[in-house]
Amino acid sequence: MSQNSGKTAHIWVWTIVISLVIVGIVIAAESSDNDDDVVITGGGLFGSRGAEHLVERLNDATRTQRICYGWVIDTDTSWGYDEYTTPVRPANPAVPLPPSATDVPVPGDGETDVGSNLGTGLDPRDHPRQCPKWVVFTASYQYDILDEEWTSVVTDIDANLPVGLSDADLTRAGITRADLLGAQANARLADAVGALPMIVAEKGAAPPVPQTAASAPTSGDRATPPGIARYVWMAVGGTLIAVGLIWIVFAVVRSRRSA
């Protein structure tokens, strides 16, 4: 009986060790894939699909209100958030696009995501001929490298309209700093940018944009901040490793007692 118990214990030990090695490989591969997803999901903070939706939404507002809208978001990371594999441009521009609106990606500082109704990479403030009136959402993040998450953010609304605009207007629109640091931060950033035409209309500076003009975002446009998937896999892996260690100790003790 003791020999059988010992053999059984050894089988359990090797089974658990092999399982832990496999789990470790899977976690490492998933972490690597997650890093790649952050960098090359089509480019930019919102990805190509999300940026396309946002550009078209702002373009619709520009056509109605004759005001250019945009965003400048400093992510405080060096993961190429400013880069889009193919720059996004509106399908039917409400205003003529500037000559610089080419299909060749222009490298930036790797930390700042810029876009507007003119397309990704184009700040309306830099194009007064096309955009004599403009409203731009700005955000500046602080990123913790160790925790792999955004820890703080400062937001504002920059505009050259004869009305006062600030981040307090975003709060009244239901977008808080907690939202911009939460699990759906990217989606809430898109909401903040998309809310600009509504805020301007409520201030009486422009007519409201018809609801039919602003299409609803698709679920695929909602991106999560970097690090979330990695934490999930780390938690799962840690739990499995802990259970495995307990089984190893139990098997060894049982084997010694049987011997």
Residue pairs with C-beta under 8 A, 6 or more apart in sequence:
1 258
2 258
2 259
5 254
5 255
5 258
6 255
6 258
6 259
9 251
9 252
9 254
9 255
9 258
10 251
10 255
12 247
12 251
13 248
13 251
13 252
16 244
16 247
16 248
16 251
17 244
17 248
19 240
19 244
20 240
20 241
20 244
23 237
23 240
23 241
24 237
27 233
27 234
27 236
27 237
30 229
30 230
30 233
31 230
31 233
34 226
34 229
34 230
34 233
38 79
38 226
39 79
39 80
40 85
41 47
41 48
41 223
42 48
42 49
42 84
42 85
43 51
43 80
43 83
43 84
43 85
43 86
43 105
43 120
44 50
44 51
44 81
44 82
44 83
44 84
44 113
44 115
44 120
45 51
45 73
45 75
45 81
45 113
45 186
45 189
45 223
46 54
46 113
46 186
46 189
46 190
46 221
46 223
47 221
47 223
48 84
48 85
48 86
48 88
49 218
49 220
49 221
50 186
50 190
50 217
50 221
50 222
50 223
51 84
51 88
51 115
51 120
52 88
53 190
53 215
53 217
53 218
53 221
54 71
54 115
54 190
54 193
54 194
55 88
55 89
55 90
55 115
55 116
55 117
55 119
55 120
56 90
56 91
56 215
57 194
57 214
57 215
58 68
58 69
58 70
58 116
58 117
58 193
58 194
58 196
58 197
59 90
59 92
59 93
59 94
59 117
60 94
60 209
60 213
60 214
61 67
61 69
61 117
61 196
61 197
61 209
61 213
61 214
62 68
62 69
62 94
62 95
62 117
63 94
63 213
64 197
64 206
64 207
64 208
64 209
64 210
64 213
65 197
65 200
65 201
65 206
65 207
65 209
66 133
66 206
67 133
67 134
67 135
67 161
67 197
67 200
67 205
67 206
68 95
68 116
68 117
68 118
68 124
68 127
68 130
68 131
68 133
68 134
68 135
69 116
69 117
69 124
69 134
69 135
69 136
69 193
69 196
69 197
70 114
70 115
70 116
70 117
70 118
70 122
70 123
70 124
70 125
70 134
70 135
70 136
70 137
70 193
71 113
71 114
71 115
71 116
71 136
71 137
71 138
71 139
71 189
71 193
72 112
72 113
72 114
72 123
72 136
72 137
72 138
72 139
73 81
73 112
73 113
73 114
73 137
73 138
73 139
73 141
73 189
74 111
74 112
74 139
74 140
74 141
75 81
75 111
75 112
75 113
75 141
75 143
75 150
76 111
76 140
76 141
76 142
76 143
76 150
77 110
77 111
77 143
77 226
78 110
78 111
79 110
79 226
80 110
81 110
81 111
81 112
81 113
82 107
82 108
82 109
82 110
82 111
82 112
82 113
82 114
82 121
83 105
83 107
83 108
83 110
84 105
84 120
84 121
85 105
86 103
86 105
87 101
87 102
87 103
87 104
87 105
87 119
87 120
87 121
88 115
88 119
88 120
89 97
89 101
89 103
89 118
89 119
89 120
90 117
90 118
90 119
93 117
93 118
94 117
95 117
95 118
95 130
95 131
96 130
97 118
97 119
97 130
98 118
98 122
98 127
98 129
98 130
100 122
101 118
101 119
101 122
105 121
106 121
108 114
108 121
114 120
114 121
114 122
114 123
115 121
115 122
116 122
116 123
116 124
116 131
116 134
116 136
117 124
118 124
118 127
118 130
118 131
123 136
124 130
124 131
124 134
124 136
125 131
125 134
125 136
125 158
133 160
133 161
134 159
134 160
135 157
135 158
135 159
135 161
135 165
135 196
135 200
136 157
136 158
136 159
137 155
137 156
137 157
137 170
137 192
137 193
137 196
138 155
138 156
138 157
138 158
139 153
139 154
139 155
139 156
139 180
139 189
139 192
140 153
140 154
140 155
141 150
141 152
141 153
142 150
142 151
142 152
142 153
143 149
143 150
143 151
144 150
144 151
147 227
148 226
148 227
148 230
148 231
149 225
149 226
149 227
150 180
150 181
150 185
150 225
151 181
152 181
153 177
153 180
153 181
155 167
155 170
155 177
155 180
155 192
156 166
156 167
157 165
157 166
157 167
157 169
157 170
157 196
157 199
159 165
159 200
161 200
161 203
161 205
162 205
163 200
163 203
163 204
163 205
164 203
165 199
165 200
165 203
169 199
169 203
170 176
170 192
170 195
170 199
173 192
173 195
173 198
173 199
175 188
175 191
175 192
175 195
179 185
179 188
180 188
180 189
180 192
182 188
183 224
183 225
183 228
184 222
184 224
185 224
185 225
186 222
186 223
186 224
186 225
187 217
187 221
187 222
187 223
190 217
190 221
194 214
194 217
197 206
197 208
197 209
198 208
198 209
200 206
201 207
201 208
201 209
